[in-house]
Amino acid sequence: MAVVLASAVLALPAASFPGRNGDLLFEVVPAQTPREAFGGGPVHLVAMDVHGGGSRDLGVVAGDEVEFVEARYTPDGRRIVFLHAIDKPNSPEARYSLDLMNADGSRRRVLIRQPYLAQFAISPDGKSLAVLAIVGHSRWSIYLSSIAHPRLRLLSHTGPLGSIRWTKEHNLIVFNASSLCWTGTCRLDTTTGRAQTVSINDRSYQTAGPAVSPDGKTIAFYNPHGPAGVRIFGLDGRFHRTIRGFYPCVGPFAPDGSELALQDRCSGPGLGISLFDFRTRRTQRLQLNVPVPVGGEDHLVDWQPRHATS
């Protein structure tokens, strides 16, 4: 059982919608064969019941193990947006594709296809995307696009980023954006493109790939130093607590904000996942059996929102 150090009582993060938590979404990567001699098998997305009640293979989303996949559920949990390479990612002018499908893997369609797509976030109403891309002879920038009628519209020249999250307050939270704000972490207004610096007195989050709560007010990230564990900060800079333990990959938050997924490594066969419950302040290890091929690995990518009527 993990030990929790708290500096103050942490309020339960606000729910992202009136509903309940659905499946965990995994990228399942085939056996890591020598790439020069053999081709890897196809990469799948797999939805897994959080209580270990079963899994559903949503189908192939990339051709082999070097064609990475990033995937997110839309806020209503009914569709998945996923980014993948359609050429070898390390090749010159490699093309990437941002696609949309139903949560069961059906009705797939391409949204945006071009070289130099790197990150994306989905708006809280599920109608728009923020995409980190290079268009033409420009530089890495954040673009906005409608999902119904995809077309990239420039929001801000940012340079390379670590990750993007879209909050309810018409703000993007962008990490590792040193050319945009002096701390590297900013709120970026999606209507004006103006950036506001976020100051957190712990720089580990710059490299740890932080998780952002559904209400956009809290981040969680791993710090290996004194004591090692997951730090919970408000985006106002206030420290809330440390969840002690070796959890080098943190997140996602549950869609209702009540729990946080903690991973004992970022990928690999038999990935160990625990849930920290903000209500009980306890950590419980999940008993999951994600269908990973022999020699392959899995990677937790998202947690499905599910309305009470779905």
Secondary structure by P-SEA (a helix, b strand, c coil): cbbbbbccccccccccccbbbbbbbbbccccccccccccccbbbbbbbccccccccccccccccccbbbbbbbcccccbbbbbbbcccccccbbbbbbcccccccccccccccccccccccccccccbbbbbcccccccbbbbbbbccbbbbbbcccccccccccccccccccccccccccccccccccccccbbbbbbbcccccccccccccccccbbbbbbccccccbbbbcccccccccccccccccccccccccbbbbbcccccccbbbbbbbccccbbbbbbccccccccccccccbbbbbcccc
